[in-house]
Amino acid sequence: MKKVVKVLTNKYFLVTFGFVCWTVFFDQNDWMSLKQRQKELNAVKDNIAYLNTEIDRMNAEREGLMSDPHKLEKYAREHYRMKHEGEDVYVIEQSTAEPQPAPAAQK
């Protein structure tokens, strides 16, 4: 028991313990802040990986459009509603709203 008390009252132990407590709980770079920054870093890395896959997909789509005139025409017709001379284009848009019931006939 005397050994434990002697170790706990040792000035080097107390200073080291105080320093560790200060850096873990009260410092600008405390443990909770480090964990939060690590989560943010992981989220940014995931976002970078997603964006890189999107860039690869878009580059592949671009190469396909530049190499095949039929794909380019299809893309232009679907996205920009382009047409040849003399053609009529009918655009059918589906509404997401629920249909309203017809009003009751008045007698």
C-alpha positions in Angstrom: 0.0 0.0 0.0 2.8 2.4 0.8 4.4 1.7 -2.6 1.2 2.7 -4.4 0.9 5.9 -2.4 4.6 6.6 -3.0 4.2 6.1 -6.8 1.0 8.2 -6.9 2.7 11.1 -5.1 5.8 11.0 -7.2 6.1 14.4 -8.9 7.1 12.9 -12.3 4.1 10.6 -12.3 1.8 13.5 -11.4 3.3 15.7 -14.1 3.0 12.9 -16.7 -0.5 12.1 -15.7 -1.5 15.8 -15.8 0.1 16.1 -19.3 -1.7 13.1 -20.6 -5.1 14.3 -19.2 -4.5 17.7 -20.7 -3.7 16.4 -24.2 -6.5 13.8 -24.2 -9.3 16.0 -22.9 -8.5 19.8 -23.0 -6.0 20.4 -25.8 -7.0 21.8 -29.2 -6.2 18.4 -30.7 -8.0 16.3 -28.1 -9.2 12.8 -28.7 -12.7 13.7 -29.6 -11.6 16.2 -32.2 -9.2 13.7 -33.7 -12.0 11.1 -34.0 -14.3 13.7 -35.7 -11.6 14.7 -38.1 -10.9 11.1 -39.0 -14.6 10.6 -39.8 -14.6 13.7 -42.0 -11.4 12.5 -43.8 -13.0 9.1 -44.4 -16.1 10.8 -45.8 -14.0 12.9 -48.1 -12.0 9.9 -49.3 -15.3 8.0 -50.1 -16.5 11.1 -52.0 -13.3 11.3 -54.0 -13.6 7.6 -54.9 -17.2 8.1 -56.0 -16.3 11.1 -58.1 -13.4 9.2 -59.7 -15.7 6.4 -60.8 -18.2 9.0 -62.2 -15.4 10.6 -64.1 -14.4 7.2 -65.6 -18.0 6.5 -66.5 -18.4 9.9 -68.2 -15.2 9.5 -70.1 -16.3 6.1 -71.4 -19.7 7.6 -72.4 -17.9 10.5 -74.1 -15.6 8.1 -76.0 -18.6 6.1 -77.1 -20.4 9.2 -78.3 -17.4 10.4 -80.2 -16.7 7.1 -81.9 -20.3 6.0 -82.9 -22.5 8.5 -84.8 -25.6 6.5 -84.1 -25.1 6.8 -80.3 -24.4 10.6 -80.7 -27.7 11.0 -82.6 -29.6 9.0 -80.0 -28.0 11.1 -77.2 -28.8 14.4 -79.0 -32.4 13.3 -79.6 -33.0 12.2 -76.0 -31.3 14.9 -74.1 -31.6 18.0 -76.4 -34.7 17.0 -78.3 -33.1 17.5 -81.7 -34.7 16.4 -84.9 -34.2 16.1 -88.6 -35.9 18.5 -91.0 -39.4 17.5 -91.7 -39.8 15.4 -88.5 -42.2 16.1 -85.7 -41.2 15.3 -82.2 -43.8 14.5 -79.6 -42.7 14.7 -76.0 -44.8 12.8 -73.5 -44.1 13.7 -69.9 -45.5 11.6 -67.2 -46.8 13.5 -64.2 -46.1 12.3 -60.7 -49.2 13.9 -59.3 -52.2 11.7 -58.5 -55.1 12.2 -60.8 -57.9 14.3 -59.4 -61.4 12.7 -59.4 -63.9 14.3 -61.8 -66.4 16.6 -60.2 -69.8 15.2 -59.6 -72.4 16.1 -62.2 -74.9 18.6 -61.0 -78.6 17.8 -61.6 
